[in-house]
Amino acid sequence: MPKRKVAVTLDSEILGELDELIAQRRFPNRSQAIEAAVAEKLERLTRTRLAREAAKLNRDEEKAFAEEGMDSELASWPEY
C-alpha cells in the first residue's frame, strides 16, 4: 500500500515515551511507531463498534425470527 507523509503534533511527554521505545529498539523509527499505534487504535475502534452493534440486537426477537416457519420442517427431522 502506498504511504503518504503527514505532519503530526504530539505532547512532549508522549514524544519522550515514543523516543524511549525507539531507543529500546521496539520500533526502528518514529514513523513506524506512530503508524503501528494508529493501526492498532483503528482496529480497536472497529471491534468496539461491532460489539456495540451486536449488543443492540434483541436476542429473543432474533431467535424467533430465525426460527419462524420452521415448525413443520423441524417436525420432519429425526429425533437425536
Buried (B, 14 or more C-beta within 10 A) or exposed (E): EEEEEEEEEEEEEEEEEBEEBBEEEEBEEBEEBBEEBEEEEEEEEEEEEEEEEEEEEEEEEEEEEEEEEEEEEEEEEEEE
